[in-house]
Every structure is written in C-alpha cells, then in structure tokens.
Amino acid sequence: MNLVELTERLHAIRDRNDWRQFHSPKNLAMAASVEMSELVEIFQWLTEDQSRQLPADKLAHAGQEVGDIVLYLLLLCSELGLDMDEVVRSKLADSEKRFGS
C-alpha cells in the first residue's frame, strides 16, 4: 500500500469537490469516529463466534467501513503534517517494547 499515492488521490478528490474547507483536523477526527461507529454497528448483538464468521454481505460492508476509516485517518495525518507510515511504525515499535515482540 503506497500511502503517498493514496493521499494524493484523496487530495485530488477533495480538491475537485472543494472539500478542503471542511477538512479540519477536528472534522476529520469526528468523521473517522462516525465511520468507526458504523463498523461497530455491524458487530452489535453478534456472539464472538458470529463476529468471526460474517456473511459475505456483512463482511463486504465491514470492509467498506474499514476503508472509510483508513482514508479519513490518511487525510487527518496530512492535515496535521504527520507521516502515517512513521506514526504507525513508531507505535508498533513502542508496543513491541512494552508487550514483547
């Protein structure tokens, strides 16, 4: 996954639609949260086993929501001047130190 290319493509969509005015860090964080809530809703009331064996339509829906979340997080990183690859690798390294690799 080339995060730079994905971010450039997102910026092209944003710019074509004049959405930058709405893409403050606050709004992007809120939008990612809303999408996460939509992902959570797919699993609401399922048992642990059911959540691991989603029917094809629910699995596809979950994939769409995961995609939405990742794209909003890419835009948020861009607006904050963060490098997504760097922050994820840093957090992973921290988790490896804290919890073992």
C-alpha positions in Angstrom: 0.0 0.0 0.0 1.6 3.3 -1.1 0.3 5.8 1.4 1.7 8.8 -0.5 -0.2 7.7 -3.7 -3.4 7.1 -1.7 -3.1 10.5 -0.1 -2.5 12.2 -3.4 -5.6 10.5 -4.8 -7.6 11.6 -1.8 -6.4 15.2 -2.2 -7.4 15.1 -5.8 -11.0 14.1 -4.9 -11.0 16.7 -2.1 -9.8 19.5 -4.3 -12.2 18.6 -7.2 -15.1 18.8 -4.8 -13.9 21.9 -2.9 -14.0 19.9 0.4 -10.8 21.2 1.9 -12.8 23.9 3.7 -14.4 21.0 5.7 -11.3 19.0 6.3 -10.1 20.5 9.6 -8.4 18.0 12.0 -11.5 18.3 14.2 -13.9 17.4 11.4 -11.7 14.6 10.1 -11.3 13.0 13.6 -15.1 13.2 14.0 -15.7 11.7 10.6 -13.4 8.8 11.4 -15.2 8.3 14.7 -18.6 8.2 12.9 -17.2 5.6 10.5 -15.9 3.5 13.4 -19.3 3.6 14.9 -20.8 2.3 11.6 -18.2 -0.5 11.8 -19.1 -1.3 15.4 -22.8 -1.4 14.4 -22.1 -4.4 12.1 -21.0 -6.4 15.1 -23.6 -5.2 17.6 -25.5 -8.1 19.2 -23.4 -10.8 17.5 -21.8 -13.5 19.5 -18.0 -13.8 19.5 -18.2 -16.7 17.0 -20.7 -14.9 14.8 -18.4 -11.9 14.7 -15.6 -14.1 13.3 -17.9 -15.6 10.6 -19.7 -12.7 9.0 -21.8 -13.5 6.0 -20.4 -12.2 2.7 -22.6 -9.1 2.6 -21.7 -8.0 6.2 -18.1 -8.8 5.5 -18.1 -6.5 2.4 -19.9 -3.8 4.5 -17.2 -4.1 7.2 -14.5 -3.7 4.5 -16.2 -0.5 3.3 -16.2 0.9 6.8 -12.6 0.0 7.4 -11.7 1.7 4.1 -13.6 4.8 5.1 -11.8 4.9 8.5 -8.3 4.5 6.9 -9.0 7.2 4.3 -10.1 9.7 6.9 -7.0 8.9 9.0 -4.8 9.5 6.0 -6.5 12.9 5.5 -6.1 13.7 9.2 -2.4 12.8 9.1 -2.0 15.0 6.1 -3.7 18.0 7.7 -1.6 17.6 10.9 1.6 17.1 9.0 2.1 13.6 10.3 3.6 10.7 8.3 1.1 7.8 8.6 3.9 5.2 8.0 6.1 6.8 10.6 3.5 7.1 13.3 2.3 3.5 12.8 5.8 2.1 12.8 6.7 4.1 15.9 3.5 2.9 17.7 4.2 -0.7 16.7 7.8 -0.4 18.0 6.5 1.0 21.2 4.1 -1.9 21.6 6.8 -4.4 20.9 8.9 -2.9 23.6 6.1 -2.8 26.1 4.4 -6.1 25.3 7.2 -8.2 23.7 7.7 -9.0 20.0 
